[in-house]
Amino acid sequence: MANTLYVAVFTAATSGVTWARADIGNGRDGFSSGGYVDSLVDASIITSDGDETTTAITGLTPGTAYKVWAIVDDGSTSSNSGTPQVSSSFTTVAHVEQDLSASYAIVNGVPQDLAATYTVINGVAQDLSAAYAIRGAVEQDLSAAYAIVNGVQQDLAAAYTVINGVQQDLSAAYVLVDTVSQDLVGAYGVAGTVEQDLAAAYDILATGTVSSDFAATFVVVGAAAQDLSAAYGVQSAVEQDLAAAYAIVNAVASDLSGAYAIVNSVAADAPGAYAILDDVHADLTASWSVPGTVAADLAAAYSVYGGGGGTGASAEEIAETVWNWLIEGMRAREHLTVHTAALAGNSGGVGTDTETYYGRDGVTPRLIVTFDGFGNRASTTLNGA
């Protein structure tokens, strides 16, 4: 005959519990008092190690004291009864489920903390990119400033070339003036000769002697007048050249003033550029401090994840967290369900405006796709639950 172990759990205050085979059908498996009851039929009950049942009694209230009552029915008679054995009282632990809930909350919170950490890191990267962009703009501004300075130097070189040309022109002008002076001396010498010739001419006239010398005298006077006119023409040209030379010198002076103004502007811009560089250095310093905070946050996150020196999350808990990770509004496991339906599930309506792909059960629609007149996907309905 099969042996049957009947077990009941009652509150510790319950006493006088009895058991009768005749009352097995009373909903309490033959126990006289109401409680949490279970039974196990086992042809070879092992009584030496106390392992008479592997089933669980559920529904106990956490924090409440209970006693276990048990009796074995060997089936030898049809109406046997007796007094069950009773255990010492025990109190169920209330905080186990709460601790497990807290553990799940911590495990679920870790990905959120990591996500926040990644957000901080991304913000740091963006700040660094902005800092490098500012530095690049500063370098471009400095390059432009150096280009302006180089342009000024080129302008100055050209100005010095013009000045040198002016000086050369002036030297040539002075040579012309010297030549004019020499010509004038020669002219005055001719004029002296003319005056002497005129005196001789007057003497000739006074004596009433007219000869070819008189005609020669007038020729000499005419030549002297022409030489004087040429001398004055040369002097006028020299004065015009001098005026042009002074005009060039004045233009060079104006260009130099403009060049100095550009140099002054560059000098004024440079402090602004250095101020920007100072701000960039300050921002970089702040940026480096952010990664330090991030490292501390990561350390804290790992500490939380590891339970502060505890055993940390189990493989099942980690797997559950990973598969529940949200990707574009759907959990990872839901994505896999939809993808499996699209790749390996039954389908319907293929070639029509609406195609449906079913889950592994062949019934649940996981992916519904509608197409427009050109064969493009117009809408999709996903069901990964």
C-alpha positions in Angstrom: 0.0 0.0 0.0 1.1 3.5 -0.6 2.0 5.6 2.3 0.6 9.2 2.3 2.2 12.0 4.3 -0.3 14.7 5.3 1.1 18.0 6.4 -0.7 21.1 7.7 0.5 24.5 8.9 -1.4 26.3 11.6 -0.8 29.4 13.6 1.3 28.7 16.8 -1.7 29.4 19.0 -3.6 26.5 17.5 -3.7 23.3 19.6 -5.6 20.0 19.8 -5.3 19.3 16.1 -6.5 15.8 15.1 -6.6 13.9 11.8 -9.1 11.3 10.5 -9.1 9.5 7.2 -12.9 9.8 7.1 -12.5 13.6 6.9 -10.1 13.6 4.0 -12.7 15.1 1.7 -13.5 18.0 4.1 -11.2 20.4 2.2 -8.5 20.2 4.9 -7.1 16.7 4.0 -8.5 15.2 7.2 -7.3 17.8 9.6 -9.8 19.0 12.2 -8.7 22.7 12.1 -8.5 25.0 9.0 -4.9 25.8 7.9 -2.5 25.5 5.0 -2.5 21.9 4.0 -0.6 19.7 1.6 -0.2 16.0 1.1 2.2 13.6 -0.7 1.7 10.0 -1.7 5.0 8.2 -1.7 5.3 4.4 -1.7 8.7 4.6 0.0 8.7 7.5 2.4 12.2 8.2 3.8 11.7 9.0 7.4 15.4 8.9 8.5 16.2 12.3 7.0 12.9 14.1 7.4 12.5 14.6 3.6 9.0 13.4 3.3 7.8 16.0 0.8 9.1 18.2 -1.9 6.0 20.3 -2.4 5.6 23.8 -1.0 2.9 25.2 1.2 2.1 28.8 0.1 0.0 31.6 1.5 1.7 32.2 4.8 1.7 35.7 6.3 5.1 37.2 6.7 6.0 37.9 10.4 3.5 35.4 11.8 4.4 32.4 14.1 3.3 29.0 12.8 3.6 25.3 13.8 3.8 22.3 11.4 1.5 19.3 12.1 2.1 16.0 10.2 0.9 12.4 10.1 1.6 9.4 7.9 -1.3 7.2 6.7 -0.1 3.7 5.8 -3.5 2.8 4.3 -3.9 -0.3 6.4 -7.5 0.6 7.5 -10.3 2.6 6.0 -11.1 4.7 8.9 -8.0 5.1 11.0 -7.4 8.4 12.8 -4.9 9.8 15.2 -3.0 12.8 16.6 -0.5 14.4 14.2 3.0 15.2 15.3 3.7 18.9 15.9 6.8 21.0 15.4 8.2 23.9 17.3 6.9 27.3 16.3 8.6 29.3 13.6 8.1 32.8 12.3 8.1 33.6 8.6 10.5 36.2 7.4 8.8 39.3 6.1 11.8 41.2 4.7 13.0 38.6 2.2 10.6 39.6 -0.6 11.2 43.3 0.2 14.9 42.8 0.0 14.5 41.0 -3.3 12.3 43.9 -4.6 15.0 46.3 -3.5 17.6 44.2 -5.3 15.6 44.3 -8.5 15.1 48.0 -8.1 18.9 48.5 -7.7 19.7 46.3 -10.7 17.1 48.1 -12.8 18.4 51.4 -11.5 22.0 50.6 -12.5 21.3 50.8 -16.3 19.5 54.1 -15.7 22.5 55.4 -13.8 24.8 54.1 -16.6 22.5 55.9 -19.1 22.8 59.1 -17.1 26.6 58.5 -16.9 26.7 58.1 -20.7 24.7 61.3 -21.0 27.3 63.1 -18.9 30.1 61.7 -20.9 28.4 62.7 -24.2 27.9 66.2 -22.7 31.6 66.3 -21.9 32.5 65.2 -25.4 30.3 68.0 -26.8 31.9 70.5 -24.5 35.3 69.4 -25.6 34.3 69.6 -29.2 33.0 73.2 -28.6 36.2 74.0 -26.8 38.3 72.7 -29.7 36.0 74.6 -32.1 36.7 77.8 -30.2 40.4 77.1 -30.2 40.2 76.5 -34.0 38.4 79.8 -34.5 41.1 81.5 -32.3 43.8 80.0 -34.4 42.1 81.1 -37.6 41.8 84.6 -36.2 45.4 84.6 -35.3 46.3 83.4 -38.7 44.3 86.2 -40.2 46.1 88.6 -37.9 49.4 87.3 -39.0 48.3 87.6 -42.6 47.4 91.2 -42.0 50.8 91.9 -40.4 52.6 90.1 -43.3 50.5 92.3 -45.7 51.5 95.4 -43.8 55.2 94.4 -44.0 54.8 93.8 -47.8 53.1 97.3 -48.1 55.9 98.8 -46.1 58.5 97.1 -48.3 56.7 98.5 -51.4 56.6 101.9 -49.6 60.3 101.8 -49.0 60.8 100.9 -52.7 58.7 103.9 -53.7 60.7 106.1 -51.3 64.0 104.8 -52.8 62.7 105.5 -56.3 61.7 109.1 -55.1 65.2 109.5 -53.7 66.7 108.3 -57.0 64.4 110.7 -58.9 65.5 113.5 -56.6 69.1 112.7 -57.2 68.4 112.8 -61.0 66.6 116.1 -60.5 69.5 117.5 -58.6 71.8 116.4 -61.5 69.5 118.2 -63.9 69.6 121.3 -61.7 73.4 121.1 -61.6 73.3 120.8 -65.4 70.9 123.7 -65.7 73.2 125.7 -63.4 76.1 124.9 -65.6 74.0 125.7 -68.7 73.0 129.0 -67.1 76.7 129.8 -66.4 77.4 129.0 -70.0 74.4 131.1 -71.0 75.6 134.0 -68.9 79.0 133.6 -70.6 77.3 133.7 -74.0 75.3 136.7 -72.8 78.6 138.4 -71.8 80.0 137.7 -75.2 76.7 139.0 -76.7 77.0 142.2 -74.8 80.6 142.6 -75.9 79.5 141.7 -79.5 76.7 144.3 -79.2 79.1 146.9 -78.0 81.3 146.1 -81.0 78.1 146.2 -83.2 77.3 149.6 -81.8 80.8 150.8 -82.5 80.5 149.5 -86.0 77.2 151.3 -86.4 78.6 154.5 -85.0 81.4 154.5 -87.5 78.8 153.9 -90.2 80.6 150.7 -91.2 78.2 147.9 -92.1 79.6 144.5 -92.8 78.9 140.8 -92.4 80.0 141.1 -88.7 76.7 142.9 -88.0 74.6 140.0 -89.2 76.7 137.6 -87.2 76.1 139.7 -84.1 72.3 139.3 -84.5 72.8 135.6 -85.0 74.7 135.3 -81.7 72.0 137.3 -79.8 69.3 135.0 -81.2 71.2 131.9 -80.1 71.7 133.3 -76.6 67.9 134.0 -76.3 67.2 130.4 -77.4 69.6 129.0 -74.9 68.0 131.0 -72.2 64.5 129.7 -73.2 65.8 126.2 -73.1 67.4 126.7 -69.7 64.1 128.0 -68.3 62.3 125.0 -69.9 64.7 122.6 -68.1 64.1 124.4 -64.8 60.3 124.1 -65.2 60.6 120.4 -65.9 62.7 120.0 -62.8 60.1 121.8 -60.7 57.4 119.6 -62.0 59.5 116.5 -61.2 60.1 117.8 -57.7 56.3 118.3 -57.2 55.6 114.8 -58.4 58.3 113.5 -56.1 56.8 115.3 -53.1 53.3 113.9 -54.1 54.8 110.3 -54.1 56.4 110.9 -50.7 53.1 112.2 -49.3 51.2 109.2 -50.6 53.9 106.9 -49.0 53.4 108.8 -45.7 49.6 108.2 -45.9 50.1 104.5 -46.7 52.4 104.2 -43.8 49.8 105.7 -41.5 47.2 103.2 -42.8 49.8 100.4 -42.3 50.4 101.5 -38.7 46.6 101.7 -38.1 46.3 98.1 -39.3 49.2 97.0 -37.1 47.5 98.8 -34.1 44.2 97.0 -34.9 46.0 93.7 -35.0 47.6 94.5 -31.6 44.2 95.4 -30.2 42.7 92.2 -31.6 45.5 90.0 -30.2 44.5 90.6 -26.5 40.9 89.6 -27.4 42.3 86.5 -29.0 44.3 85.7 -25.9 41.2 86.3 -23.7 39.4 83.7 -25.8 42.3 81.3 -25.3 42.1 81.9 -21.6 38.3 81.1 -21.6 39.1 78.0 -23.7 41.7 76.9 -21.1 39.2 77.5 -18.3 36.6 75.5 -20.2 39.1 72.7 -20.8 39.9 72.7 -17.1 36.2 72.4 -16.3 35.8 69.7 -18.9 38.6 67.6 -17.3 36.9 68.0 -13.9 33.7 66.5 -15.4 35.4 63.2 -16.4 36.7 63.0 -12.9 33.1 63.3 -11.6 32.0 60.7 -14.2 34.7 58.3 -13.0 33.4 58.8 -9.4 29.8 58.2 -10.6 30.9 55.0 -12.5 32.7 53.8 -9.3 29.5 54.5 -7.3 27.4 52.7 -10.0 29.7 49.7 -9.9 29.5 49.7 -6.1 25.7 49.7 -6.3 25.7 47.0 -8.9 28.0 44.9 -6.8 25.9 45.4 -3.7 28.6 47.2 -1.8 30.8 44.1 -1.5 28.0 41.6 -1.8 27.5 38.9 -4.3 26.0 41.3 -6.9 23.3 40.4 -9.4 22.8 36.9 -10.5 23.1 35.8 -14.1 19.3 35.6 -14.3 18.9 39.1 -13.0 21.5 40.4 -15.4 19.9 38.6 -18.3 16.5 40.0 -17.3 17.8 43.5 -17.2 19.5 43.2 -20.6 16.5 41.7 -22.3 14.3 44.4 -20.8 16.6 47.2 -22.1 14.5 49.7 -24.1 15.5 50.1 -27.8 13.4 52.7 -29.7 10.5 52.2 -27.3 10.6 48.4 -27.3 12.3 46.0 -25.0 15.2 43.9 -26.5 13.2 40.7 -26.1 10.3 42.3 -27.9 12.6 43.2 -30.8 13.8 39.6 -31.0 10.2 38.3 -31.0 9.2 40.6 -33.9 12.4 39.8 -35.8 11.9 36.0 -35.4 8.3 36.4 -36.7 9.6 38.3 -39.8 12.4 35.8 -40.5 11.0 32.4 -39.4 7.3 32.9 -38.7 4.3 32.0 -40.8 3.0 34.7 -43.1 -0.2 35.8 -44.8 -1.2 38.3 -47.5 2.2 38.2 -49.1 2.0 40.2 -52.4 -1.1 42.2 -51.3 -1.3 45.6 -49.8 -1.1 44.1 -46.3 1.3 41.4 -45.2 1.1 39.7 -41.8 3.9 37.7 -40.1 3.0 35.5 -37.1 4.8 34.4 -34.0 6.2 30.9 -33.2 2.7 29.8 -32.2 1.5 30.4 -35.7 -1.4 32.5 -34.5 -0.2 35.7 -32.8 0.4 38.5 -35.4 3.8 40.0 -34.6 4.3 42.2 -37.7 1.7 43.8 -39.9 3.0 45.8 -42.9 0.9 47.9 -45.4 2.3 49.0 -48.7 1.5 51.9 -51.0 1.0 51.7 -54.8 4.7 51.7 -55.4 5.5 48.8 -53.1 6.9 51.0 -50.3 6.1 50.3 -46.7 3.5 52.8 -45.7 3.0 51.7 -42.1 4.1 48.9 -39.7 2.4 47.5 -36.6 4.7 45.7 -34.2 3.6 43.3 -31.4 6.5 41.9 -29.3 4.6 41.4 -26.1 
